[in-house]
Amino acid sequence: MKFQKWIIQRQSILQLKAIHLGIKPHELVPWEDMDPSAQILFVEKKDDLNELVLKKDTYYDVSGYSSFLFVYEVNFHYSELRTKQLLEFLNENIREG
């Protein structure tokens, strides 16, 4: 499946790396009050936080609701761009039969 074209500059980093990169902490949680092993979600732009995410399986067990072998979870913050990306993905990947 073609997920790659929608990957945004998003990564999970440790506090020490964030400090090394010169990232400023949130005013309510200064670096010294944070657990050093905490993972920090780093994005280039705020719009990248709610990217289109398609993943096999689901957070919740849906086996009682569906007998389909392939179940995917779709998460995104609604926007015209994200909706177009989802429709493009579906058009490219849905096969009859």
C-alpha positions in Angstrom: 0.0 0.0 0.0 1.2 3.5 -0.7 1.3 5.3 2.6 4.7 6.9 2.0 3.6 10.0 0.1 1.6 11.2 3.1 4.3 10.8 5.7 4.9 14.1 7.5 8.0 15.3 9.3 6.9 13.7 12.6 9.1 11.8 15.0 9.2 10.7 18.6 12.4 11.8 20.4 13.7 11.7 24.0 14.0 14.8 26.1 17.8 14.9 25.8 17.6 15.0 22.0 15.0 17.8 22.2 17.3 19.8 24.4 20.2 19.1 22.0 18.1 20.2 19.0 17.3 23.5 20.8 13.6 22.8 21.1 12.0 24.9 23.8 9.8 23.1 26.3 6.2 24.0 26.9 5.9 26.7 29.5 3.8 24.5 31.8 6.4 21.6 31.8 10.0 22.8 31.8 12.7 20.2 30.9 13.8 19.8 34.5 10.3 18.8 35.6 9.9 16.2 32.8 10.8 12.5 33.1 14.1 12.1 31.1 12.9 8.9 29.5 9.6 10.5 28.2 9.0 10.4 24.5 8.3 13.8 22.9 6.3 14.1 19.7 8.1 16.5 17.4 6.5 18.0 14.3 7.7 20.7 11.9 4.3 22.4 11.7 1.2 22.2 14.0 -0.8 21.0 11.0 1.3 17.8 10.9 -0.1 16.7 14.3 -3.3 15.3 12.9 -2.0 13.6 9.7 -3.8 10.8 7.9 -2.9 7.6 9.6 -4.0 4.2 8.2 -3.0 1.1 10.1 -3.7 -2.6 10.0 -5.8 -3.7 12.9 -7.5 -1.4 15.4 -7.0 0.0 18.9 -10.1 -1.8 20.1 -11.0 -5.5 19.5 -13.7 -5.5 16.8 -13.8 -9.2 16.2 -17.3 -9.3 17.7 -18.6 -6.8 15.1 -16.9 -8.0 12.0 -15.7 -11.3 10.5 -13.6 -9.6 7.8 -10.0 -10.9 7.8 -8.6 -7.4 7.0 -9.6 -4.6 9.4 -7.9 -1.2 9.3 -8.2 1.9 11.5 -8.3 5.3 9.9 -7.5 8.4 12.1 -7.2 12.0 11.0 -8.3 15.4 11.8 -10.8 16.5 9.2 -9.6 18.8 6.5 -10.1 19.0 2.8 -6.5 17.9 2.2 -6.8 14.8 4.5 -10.1 13.9 3.0 -8.6 14.0 -0.5 -5.7 11.9 0.6 -8.1 9.3 2.1 -10.2 9.2 -1.1 -7.0 8.9 -3.2 -5.8 6.0 -1.1 -9.1 4.2 -1.3 -9.4 4.6 -5.1 -5.8 3.2 -5.5 -6.2 0.3 -3.2 -9.7 -1.1 -3.2 -10.2 -4.1 -5.4 -13.4 -5.8 -6.3 -13.8 -9.5 -5.4 
